[in-house]
Amino acid sequence: MIKLIRVLLLILLSLLVLNSGPLTSSANSVNPLPYEDEKSGKNSNAYLSTYEFLSTKMKEDFINEIYTYAMRANEKWGIPASAIIGMAILESGYGTTRIAENANNLFGIKVWGYNPKNAWQLKGQPDEDYEPVPVLIDYGKDRKIYDESKRRDNWYRAFTSYKEAVNYLAGNLLLNERYRFAKTNYEERRKKGWSYERASKEYLFDIANAGYIHLGGEYYRNKVGSIMDEYDLYQYDDRKLKDIEGHWAEEQILFLTEKGWISGYPDGTYKPNHSITRAQAAAIISNFLALTSTNKNIYFSDVVKSFWASESILLVAQHKIINGIGNERFSPNTFLTRAQMAQIFYNAGFYSQTVNNRVNSFKDVEQNFWAFFAIETMKQEGIMAGYNASRFGPNNPTTRAQMAAMIYRIHEKGLNK
């Protein structure tokens, strides 16, 4: 009778664990956990991919998404993009681990505590707490079912997207007091002539030895380094823009790139003579002013949440710097005219005082023109000029080089403060 009661109790406890939350996989899935499969389940499987086989396309698709975020993070915070991508591949199994699938957490970043906010619990992982976690059922080594309600060691930060995860790693975690020295070392080694490959691998060694992982610097350098070698991820570390050497706006473009206010394309170009779009302008202004949300509810039917500049567009609209074109549309891919550019700068307050005369500086800008005051004010401040003494070209598109030059002038004059 006592043995029967014990068996029934074990069954009851198993059911409680199985029903304690949604599962990523079933008992028949690859790499099951002990509470999913008491025979094949292992606690260490918690960190592995939920896929039995990853196709080449799956891997390439993951890298093609991540490298754009890594390059922008590299431009903004100086963390080597190759290391970011390599770490994401290793830690998330190309985005196929339970943590990556459920929390968009590509790096296994933890949040210690009992049911902390903005976190997801990886049930069934090995006990990593300083104090033992209560065990409900023990099937043997690496096959234990824990009391998940008593755990604080298996909660992981939940992100809304891969981009947010990359930005948190590069712009927050790796810049804190513990790891910041590694970035300084990386930059100094690059100045001494170290290759991107050697400097990036040494960066991994530094952060691992500082406590990023418990297996040590040599292990992490070799493990992630082999992934970086396989895909030649160092190609994403070179922040030099291939197509601006000798360009009239080269100095301004490079300065703004170093500041993280503008960025080039994934192929390493800036395309200085291409016309700038409304979305690109929104991203630059948002970065330049470090805009934060006003929590004002704004909706544009032609800007989906997954659009690369959706956040920037909402921010500039909330601050009434770049407004929509009517009918709940923003028209993100429309090229920006010079008149519109002047009005955006005017809306942002990039002037010491508004123009106080009614004299036309340009024959092609009448006093009743909708952007007259903005154009005259920008001319007065020395931010924008005409093609010649009498022609402004209000309806001509603004190029990416012109935008960089104007932002540079605004910064130099301190009009963004």
C-alpha positions, 0 to 999 in steps of 0.5 A: 500500500505504501509503495502504491501511494508513493507511485501515485504521488510521483505520477501526481507530481509529474502531472503538476510539472507537465501542466505548469506552463506551455512547452516548446516541444513534446515528449516526441520532439528532439532533445526532450527534457526529463518532464517531457520524456522520462527515458530520453530526457536530459536536463542538459538538453535544455540548452540545445536546438529543438531541431534535429537538422538545420538546413543551410538555408536556415543558417544563412537566413539567420545570419542574413538577419543578424548581421545587419543588427550586428553592424549597426551595433558595431557602428554605434557602440564599437563591439566587433560585429563578427563576435556578436554574430558568432556568439549569437550562432553558438548560444542560440543554435541559429535561433533554434534553442528554446530560449531563442524561440520563446524569448528572442534571447540569442545570448542566454542572458539571465535575469536572476530572481523568483518570477522576475519581470520581462523574463521567460523561464527555461523549465527543466534546465540543470540546477545552476543556483548557489543553493540546491533547487528542490527535486520532485522526481529523480530519474538519475544523473542529468534526468531530474524534475525540479520544483520550478516554482522554487527556482531563480536560476533559470529565468532569461531576459525576454526581448521583443525581437532579435534586434533588441537582443543584439542592442542590449548585448552590445549597448548595455551588457558588454559596456558595463564595468566588467566587460568595458575594458575588452572594447578598449583593448579591441580598439587599441589592438586595431590601432596597432595593426591587428587584423579584424580576425585576431582582434575579434578573437582576442575580444572573445577571450577577454570577455570570457575570462572576465566571467561572460562564460564559466568555461574560460577565454581559450574555450570561447575564443576557439569555439566562437572563433571557428564559427567566425572563420567558417562564415568569414564574419570579419567582413562585417567588422570593417566600418569603412565605407567603400564609396566615399573616398574623395567625395566632397562630403567624406569628412562629414559622413565619416564623422556622423558614422563614428557618432552612430547618427548615420550608417551605411548599407550592409554591403559597406557602401553609403551611396552618397549621391542617392536620394534620401527617403523619408524613412532614412531621414526619420532614422537619422533625426531620431538617432541624432536627437536620441529621441524617446517615446512620448507614449502618444498613440500614432498609427501609419497604415503603410509602416508595419511593425517589422519595417526597419525604421518603424520605431524611428518613424513613430518617434519623429511623428510623436515629436512632430518633426516629420509628420504623415502625408495624410490618410494615416500614411507616412510614405516611408520610401518616398524621396525627400525634397529639399523643401521638406528637408528644410521644414523638418529642420525647422520643426526640430528647432535647428535655428537660433531665431526664425527669419524675420523678413519677407525678402525672397532669397530665391526666385523659385521660392515665393513668399506664399510657398508652404516651406518659405519660412523654413527655407529662409530660416535654414539659409539664415542659419547657414544650414542650407544654401541654394544651387546659386544666388537665386535658385534653391530647387525646393522640389529637388530630392535631397541626397544622402551626402547633403543630409550628412553635411547638413546634420554635421553643420547643425552639430557644429553650430550646437543647434541640436542642444 
